[in-house]
Amino acid sequence: MSLTFWIIMLVLVMFLTAILTSGYNEDKTKGL
């Protein structure tokens, strides 16, 4: 596997984590 592939995967994981984290925080705020 190439270095470019791993860079893309890392960016995608960080992007998904940011979306899930923000969505989770929004849900907690709405719950309160």
N, C-alpha and C positions, 0 to 999 in steps of 0.2 A: 504493500500500500504506500502511496506517495505522501509526502509531507503536506501537500495541498489538501488531500482528503482529510487528514487529521485536523487541520486548521478549520476546515469547513464544519466538521463534526463538532469541534469545540465551540465554535460560534453558535451553532444550532442549539447545543445543549444549554449554553448560557442564555440564549434568547428564550428558550422554552422555560427555563428556571425562572427568569425574570417575569414572564407572563403568569406562571403558576403562583409565584410569590405575591405579585400585585393582586391577582384575583383572590387569593386566600385572605390577604389583608383587607380587601374591600368587603369580603363576606363577613369577616369578624366585625368590621366597623358597622355594617348593616345590622348584624345580630345585636350589637349593643344599642 
